[in-house]
Amino acid sequence: MCKEYRWRFPGRRHKTEVLIPELERSESLLAAGGLRPFANCTPFKELPVFDAYRATLREKWRNDGPAARWTNWRRPDWARVEVSIFL
């Protein structure tokens, strides 16, 4: 994530980059048993979680605008929003 941020915003560092060493030292405070599955808090319960969140973003961009911008990067294939024009 930090590399991506530096790529998009040359000369800047994301705040989490400063915190990573501290977070690594705190690993022992995490609950045993590993990560839990991601929660699907979207209206698209029938989709796998990542696809559901992508669909939610596309729906938001289509209905609420403005669509997202990609800084120093191309738009990902999943982010294509179909726009209907009514005359």
N, C-alpha and C positions, 0 to 999 in steps of 0.2 A: 504494500500500500504506500509506503513512504517513497519507494522508487518511482511509483506512478505519479505521486504528487510532485516530486521534484521534476519529473519529465514534463508535466503539464504547466508547472509554474517555476521556471528556472530561477535560481537564486533564493528560493523560499523553502522552508522546512515545515512540515506538518507538526503540530504540537506533540502528537503521539510519538514521533521519532525521538523526542527528548525523553519520553517516559518509558520507552521499551526496556532499557536496562533495569529500571526499577521493577517493572512488571515481571521480568524474567526472574528476578530475585524473590518475588512473591509467589512463585508457582506452587510452593508447598501449601499455600492457603486455600487452593482450589479444592473442591469436593472430590473425593475419590470416585472412580467409576468413569471418568472421561466426560466427553461432551454429550449433551442431550440433543435430541433432534431439534432442528429449527421449527419454530411454530409457524403455522400458516394462518396469519391474521388478515387474510385478503378475502374478497368475495369469491375467489376462484378456488374453492376447496377441492375441486376434482383434479386440479393440476398438481404436479410435484412443486414443492415449495419455491424453488428458484424460478420456475416458469410462471408460477402464480404471481410472484412479486414483479416480474417483468411485465406480465399482462396488466397488472395494476398500474404500473408506470405508464404504459402505452395508453391506457384508458384515461388516466389523468391528463396526459399531454393532449389527447384528442379532444377532451371535453372542457378542461379548465385552462389550458394554455398557460403561459407560453411553454413550448417544448424545450427540452434540455439542450444545452450547448456542449460540444466536445472540444476542449481546449488542447491544441497540439496533437489531436488524435482524430481518427475517423469514427463515424457513428457505427456502433456495433450492429450486426445484422438483425439482432432481436429487437432493436429500438426503432425499426421502421414503423411509422405511424401512417395508416391510410387516412387520407383526408377526403371527405366528400364535399363537393361544391354544388350547391343548389342554386339554380338560376331562376 
